[in-house]
Amino acid sequence: MHYDAASFFHRAHPLNAADTFDYDAALRACARGDRQALQNIYQRDGRYLLGVALRIVRERAQAEDVLHDAFLSIWQRAGSFDAGKGAGRGWIYSVVRHAALNFVRGNGRDVRIDEEAVQAIDDQAALDAYRSRIDPYELGADLGKLDTCLGRLEPARRDCIVLAYVDGCSHGEIAERTQTPLGTVKAWIQRGMRALRECMA
């Protein structure tokens, strides 16, 4: 399977290095009562955040309700965001994830949470937070490092990660496309992302 670091870096969650968005500043603006800042976050990441909720609650209408509640929470809690403890983007994704998990638990539904999928969401948020801290002038060097780290992965694990984070495939779709057991696909992605985080640190 063909892959390159630039595709992995950008297509997993499109971001134009020349058009960076300061999530930390947006959250500070929300804390000051700037509703446009909240709208900017929604316009920037709303569809991706909906995907986070959808992967947990499984039904689109409920995911939309979760996202609405999560943005209310972001608005109300923006003042508690501490940039010293992590990137703003990661904080936003965490709020949505927890809102979705609380929705499932609060409704007492017999829904099995896919822990590997939740880990994948965390990995995505970690990648987003990492990218949000990158100076555009350092982008070339970082892509080179990412390319090296991807190249160190076993081909099967690398292919699964690329399918998940570049092509946007679900674990089930990856299992079908690669003719690999679902449990194996989940394990490969989890271990591969762990190896990538360690390599990029």
Order of alpha helices (4+ residues) and beta strands (2+ residues): alpha-alpha-alpha-alpha-alpha-alpha-alpha-alpha-alpha-alpha
